[in-house]
Amino acid sequence: MLKTDKKILQENTELKNLLNKYAQKYDTIDFIKNDPSKFIHLYETKSDIEIAGFIASMFSYGKRELFIKLLETFLTKDRKLTQFILDFDEKDEILTNFNYRFSKGIDFIQILKILQKIYIQKETLGSMFKYSYENCGTITGMLQGITDYFYANVTMDITPGFYHLIPNPNKGGALKRMNMMLRWFVRKSEVDKGIWTFIDKSELIIPLDIHVGNISRKLGLLTRKNNDLKSAEEITENLKLFDAEDPVKYDFALFGLGINKEIE
C-alpha cells in the first residue's frame, strides 16, 4: 500500500491555503439552506437539538432533495421533540408510512420507542453519548456503545433497514452519518452547534462518503482504495497536518472543492 509522505504534505502550503479558503467559504450560515444541518437550527433547547440531529443524520443518505423532503415532514419548528418523544404513541399512522429506501416506518418507530425509554428514565442522547465516551475514551468506542444499546433494546418486528439507520461500527463502515452528527454537536461555528463539550473537536473523524474519498485521493490525503472507517481516519490524520486542533473543519473544504469541481 502506498504511504502518504506526511512531510511533503505538511509543507504543501498551496494545498493548505486551498483547504482553508474553501473551509471559510462554506462554514457559513448560507451553507445550511440545502443541508441536513438546517434541522438542528430549528430548535432552541439542547435536548431538542440532539434529537433533531440524531434523526436528521440517520436519514441523510441517497438523494439530498429526497431525504430532506422526508425530514421536513417530521422535523418541523413547531414540534417540541423532547415532549413528542415522551408522549410518543407507536400507533401513529403517519410514522407507520415513514418509509425511505432501505428502512420502513416500523424501523423509525422502533428507534423512537428506544428514545422514549431513554427520556422516560430522565436521560438524554447527550448523557448517553457522554457516558459511552467516558467508558471507552474513543469516538468509535463511544459509537459502538450507543449502537449496542439500540440493538439490545429492539422489541418490534423491524426490517434490516433499522440496522442501516443505526450502523454497526464493528463492521468497519465509514460511519459517515454518525461522524457528521458529531461534527454538528461538537464543533462551534455558524453551521455546527457546539453543544457537546465532553469531546474535543480535535478527536472528530471526517464524515467520509464516495465524493470526499475521491477528492481526498486526488489531493494526496488518502491512499486506501476503500471508503471505510480506516480511510476516514487516514484522511483525518492528514488533515491534522494543516490544523491539529480542528481537522474536521475541512469537511466544508472537501465539500466545496467537489461542488466547484476545482480538483479534476
C-alpha positions in Angstrom: 0.0 0.0 0.0 1.2 3.5 -0.8 2.1 5.7 2.1 1.4 9.4 2.2 4.6 11.4 2.7 3.4 13.5 5.6 6.4 15.8 5.5 5.7 16.7 1.8 2.0 17.1 2.6 2.7 19.3 5.6 4.9 21.6 3.6 2.3 21.9 0.8 1.2 25.5 1.6 -0.7 25.7 -1.6 -2.9 22.8 -0.6 -3.3 24.2 3.0 -4.3 27.6 1.6 -6.8 26.0 -0.8 -8.4 23.9 2.0 -8.6 27.0 4.3 -10.2 29.0 1.6 -13.0 26.6 1.0 -13.5 25.8 4.7 -14.0 29.5 5.4 -16.3 29.9 2.3 -18.7 27.1 3.2 -18.6 27.1 7.0 -21.3 29.9 7.0 -25.0 30.1 7.7 -25.7 30.1 4.0 -24.5 26.5 3.9 -27.4 25.1 5.9 -30.1 26.1 3.4 -29.9 22.8 1.4 -28.1 20.8 4.0 -29.5 18.4 6.7 -27.7 20.6 9.3 -30.6 23.0 8.8 -32.8 20.9 11.1 -30.7 21.4 14.2 -31.1 25.2 13.7 -34.9 24.9 14.0 -34.7 24.2 17.8 -33.6 26.1 20.9 -33.2 23.5 23.7 -30.2 21.3 23.8 -32.4 18.2 24.1 -34.5 19.1 21.0 -31.3 19.9 19.0 -29.8 16.5 20.0 -32.9 14.6 18.9 -33.2 16.6 15.6 -29.6 16.0 14.8 -29.8 12.3 15.6 -32.8 11.8 13.4 -31.6 14.1 10.6 -28.2 12.4 10.3 -29.6 8.8 10.2 -31.7 9.6 7.2 -29.0 11.6 5.4 -28.2 9.2 2.6 -29.2 8.9 -1.0 -30.5 11.9 -3.0 -30.3 15.0 -0.8 -33.6 16.5 -2.1 -35.5 13.3 -1.2 -34.3 12.8 2.3 -34.6 16.5 3.2 -38.2 16.5 1.9 -38.9 13.4 4.1 -37.3 15.0 7.1 -39.2 18.2 6.6 -42.5 16.3 7.3 -41.3 15.3 10.8 -38.7 17.8 11.9 -40.9 20.9 12.0 -40.2 24.0 14.0 -43.5 23.8 16.0 -42.8 20.2 17.1 -41.4 20.0 20.6 -39.2 17.0 20.0 -38.4 16.0 23.6 -42.1 16.2 24.6 -43.1 14.3 21.4 -40.7 11.5 22.4 -42.1 11.3 25.9 -45.7 11.2 24.7 -44.9 9.0 21.6 -47.6 6.5 20.6 -46.3 3.8 18.3 -49.8 3.7 16.6 -49.2 7.0 14.9 -50.3 6.3 11.4 -48.1 9.0 9.8 -45.0 7.3 11.1 -46.2 3.8 10.0 -45.7 5.1 6.5 -42.4 6.8 7.2 -40.6 4.8 4.6 -37.3 5.8 3.0 -35.2 3.5 0.8 -33.9 0.6 2.9 -35.9 1.5 6.0 -39.6 1.2 6.8 -41.9 3.0 9.2 -41.6 0.3 11.7 -37.8 0.8 11.9 -38.3 4.5 12.7 -41.0 3.7 15.2 -38.6 1.3 17.0 -35.9 4.0 17.2 -38.4 6.5 18.6 -39.5 3.8 21.2 -35.9 3.3 22.3 -35.5 7.1 22.5 -38.7 7.2 24.6 -37.2 4.7 27.1 -34.1 6.8 27.4 -36.0 10.0 28.1 -38.5 8.4 30.5 -35.5 7.3 32.5 -34.5 11.0 32.8 -31.6 10.5 30.5 -30.9 12.3 27.1 -29.0 11.4 24.0 -26.2 13.7 25.2 -25.9 12.0 28.6 -25.9 8.6 26.8 -23.2 9.6 24.4 -21.2 11.1 27.3 -21.5 8.0 29.4 -20.4 5.8 26.5 -17.5 8.1 25.6 -16.2 8.3 29.2 -16.4 4.5 29.4 -14.1 3.9 26.4 -12.4 7.2 25.6 -12.6 6.9 21.8 -15.1 8.1 19.2 -15.5 4.7 17.6 -15.8 3.0 21.0 -18.5 5.6 22.0 -20.4 4.9 18.8 -20.2 1.2 19.4 -21.6 1.6 22.9 -24.6 3.6 21.6 -25.2 1.1 18.7 -25.1 -1.8 21.2 -27.7 -0.1 23.4 -30.1 0.4 20.5 -29.6 -3.1 19.2 -30.2 -4.6 22.7 -33.5 -2.7 23.1 -35.2 -3.9 19.9 -38.7 -5.1 20.8 -40.5 -4.9 17.5 -40.6 -6.7 14.2 -38.1 -4.5 12.5 -36.6 -4.8 9.0 -32.9 -4.8 8.0 -33.4 -1.1 7.4 -33.2 -0.5 11.1 -29.6 -1.5 11.0 -28.9 0.8 8.1 -30.2 3.7 10.1 -28.0 2.8 13.0 -25.0 1.1 11.5 -22.6 -1.2 13.5 -19.1 0.3 13.9 -17.7 -3.2 14.2 -18.4 -3.8 10.6 -15.8 -1.2 9.6 -18.0 1.1 7.6 -17.1 4.8 7.3 -19.9 5.9 9.8 -20.3 9.0 7.7 -23.7 10.0 9.1 -22.7 9.4 12.7 -19.5 11.4 12.3 -21.4 14.2 10.6 -23.8 14.4 13.5 -20.8 14.5 15.9 -19.4 17.4 13.9 -22.7 19.3 14.3 -22.7 18.7 18.1 -19.0 19.2 18.9 -17.7 22.0 16.7 -18.9 25.5 17.2 -19.4 27.6 14.1 -22.2 29.2 12.1 -23.2 25.7 10.9 -22.2 23.5 13.8 -23.9 23.9 17.2 -21.1 23.0 19.6 -23.5 21.8 22.3 -21.3 18.8 23.4 -18.2 19.8 25.4 -17.2 16.4 26.6 -15.5 15.6 23.3 -12.7 17.8 21.9 -13.1 18.8 18.3 -9.6 17.5 17.6 -10.8 14.0 18.1 -13.5 14.1 15.5 -13.3 11.9 12.4 -14.1 13.3 8.9 -17.5 12.2 7.5 -16.4 10.1 4.6 -18.5 9.3 1.5 -17.6 8.4 -2.0 -17.2 12.1 -3.1 -15.0 13.0 -0.1 -12.9 9.9 -0.8 -12.4 10.6 -4.4 -11.3 14.2 -3.8 -9.1 13.2 -0.9 -7.2 10.8 -3.1 -6.7 13.5 -5.7 -5.3 15.8 -3.1 -3.0 13.1 -1.7 -4.9 12.9 1.6 -5.9 9.3 1.1 -4.1 6.3 -0.3 -6.5 3.5 0.6 -9.0 2.3 -2.1 -11.9 1.6 0.2 -14.2 4.3 1.7 -14.3 2.8 5.2 -13.5 3.9 8.7 -9.8 3.3 8.3 -9.8 5.6 5.3 -11.8 8.3 7.2 -9.1 8.0 10.0 -6.3 8.3 7.4 -7.8 11.5 5.9 -8.4 13.0 9.3 -4.8 12.3 10.4 -3.5 14.0 7.3 -5.8 17.0 7.7 -4.4 17.4 11.2 -1.1 18.4 9.5 -2.9 21.6 8.5 -5.0 22.1 11.7 -4.4 19.7 14.5 -7.0 21.4 16.7 -9.9 21.3 14.2 -9.2 18.9 11.3 -12.9 18.3 10.6 -13.4 21.9 9.6 -12.0 20.8 6.3 -15.2 18.7 5.7 -16.5 22.0 4.3 -13.5 22.4 2.1 -13.8 19.0 0.6 -17.5 19.6 0.0 -16.7 22.9 -1.6 -14.0 21.5 -3.8 -16.4 18.9 -5.0 -19.2 21.3 -5.8 -16.9 23.7 -7.7 -15.0 20.9 -9.4 -11.8 22.7 -8.9 -10.0 19.4 -8.5 -10.1 17.3 -11.7 
